[in-house]
Amino acid sequence: GGAVRDLLIGIEPADVDVACLDPEAAARRIGPRPIRLGTEGHLSAWRVVAEGHVYDFAALLDGAIGPDLARRDFTINAMAVSLDDGRFLDPHGGEADLRRRIVRMIDASNFDDDPLRCLKAVRMAIRFGFDVEENTLEAIRRRAGRISGVAAERVTYELGIIFSAAQFRRAVDLLDRTG
């Protein structure tokens, strides 16, 4: 996900998400006391902080990497590296979108799973200096009202990052364009 994106654009990843079949066992191999995040199936993960890095281990959605990557928000967050053989996995064209400097959704229905992703598109565009692809903008506009159902602290966090990026006019313009 984001760690692969960051490495491809030359940024040291702050955290690494690992999708695997047995997340608790994998986390325990990295650190003796992983922290459980969440309690419901696909919303659960195990976190390990080691040597200044954060590792989150979660179960593969439907037990396979393909469906897991298809449920991600944006193509640039749906790239992976197989830990078995080192293969680069990019089924949704994230690397090409990185080169084009585009934030593009994988599927509009993924915004329904977590409406905060609509605001995350703006954050990513502002943070990386990317544009939001037109179909993605339209899908966000259609779902803009759903942001009111997201916990205020999550929205505040995203807005804090957006407005601390020293691109106030661009941020306001993009927020206006997304509704």
N, C-alpha and C positions, 0 to 999 in steps of 0.2 A: 503494500500500500504506500503510505506516505514516505516511508523510509527509502523505498526504491526510487520514488519520485525525487526525493531530496538528493540522493546519491547521483542520479542522472543529471541534475542541474548544479551539482558541485557544492551542496550544503551538507554539513554533518547532521545526520538524523538525530533528533532529540529523543525519539523513542522508536521501538521496533515492534510491530505487530506480527505474531506468528500464528498462523492457522494450522492446526494439526488434529490428529485423531484423539489424542489423550493430553489435553492441555495441562492438567494438574501434574502428571508425570513429567512432561517436558519442562514445566516451570521448576519443578523440584531438582531437575538436573543442573539448572543454572544457579539456583539459590535454595538454601535449606528452609526458608520460611516465606513462601509466596503468599501474597494477599489475595483473597477471593474478592472479585468485583462482580456485583450482581448475583442473582440467585436463580434466574430462570433460563434454562437451556441455552439458546443461542445468544442470550444477553449476558451470559456469564463469561468471565475470563479470570485468569490467574496472572497477577502482576509480580514481577521481580525487579528490584532495583539493584544493579550491580555495576561497580566501577563507573559510576556517573551516568549510566544509561538506564532507561526504563524499557522493560520487555513485557509485553502483554501477550499471553497465550490464550487462544480461544479455539473452540471446536470448529472444524470445517463445517460449513453449512451443507447439509445433505451428504456429508462425508466425502466431498470432493471439492477441489479447488475451483473448478469452472463455475458452479452455482454460487460459490462463496464470492468470487470476484464480480459476478453479475449483479450481486446485491449491493455493491459499493455505490457511492454517490457519483463520482466523476471518473472519467477514463484515466486521468492522471493519478488517481488513487487506486486503480484496479490493475496494477502491475505487481508481479511477484517474482521471486526467485525460488526455484525448487531447492530445498535443502538436501534432497536426495542426490541430485546430480548437477546442480548449479544452472539448470536451464532457466532462461529468462522467459517469463510468461506474460503476454500482453494481448489477451484476446479482444480487447475493446479499442485498441489503437491509442493508448495513452502516450506512448513515446512520440508518435507523430503529433499529437496535440501539444506535447511539451515543446516540440520544435516550432509549432505554429503559434505557441503562447496562447492557448485556448483552454478555457474551462468548459467542458462539455459533459452533460449528464450521460449516464449509461441508459437509464430508463426512467421516464417521468414518474412511474409508480414508486420508485425508490424514495422520492420526496414524501410520499404518503406515509412511509414507514417512520420517518423522522423529519418533520417539517423544518427543523433547525438547519437541515441541509440546504434549504433555500438561502438562508443567511450566510451559510458557509461558502456558497459560491461567490458571494460578494467578497468575503474575507480573503479567499484564495486569489481572486482577481486582483484585489488591492495589494496583498502581500507580495505576489510574484510579478505584478505588472502585466497580467494577462487580460484578455478580453473574455467575456462570457458569450458563448455561441448563441445565436439567435433563437434556435428551438429550445435551448435551455432557459433563456430569458423568458420565453413565452410560457413554458411549463411552470416556472417560478411565479410569474404574474398570476396565473390561474390558481395558485395555491397560497398566495401571499397572506390571506386572512387566517390561515391555519397557524401562523406563528404565535397567535394569541394563546394557543393551547400548550405552548412550550413553557417550561419552568423559567421564571424571570431571571434567575441567576445564569442559566445557560445562554439566554439572549443577551444579557448584560456582558457576559464574557466575550461573545462574538463581536458585539458592538465596540467593546473596549479595544480589541485588537484592530478592528477596522479603523477606528478614529485615532488610534495612536500611531498609525503608519505614515503620518505627515502627508497625506493625500486627501485632505478634507473635501475639496471640490469634486474630485473624481469619485470619492466614496458616496457623497450625497447624490451625485448624478446617477450612479449605479443603483443605489438604494431606491431612488425615484423610478428608474427604469424597470426595476423588478417589482415595484408596487409595495 
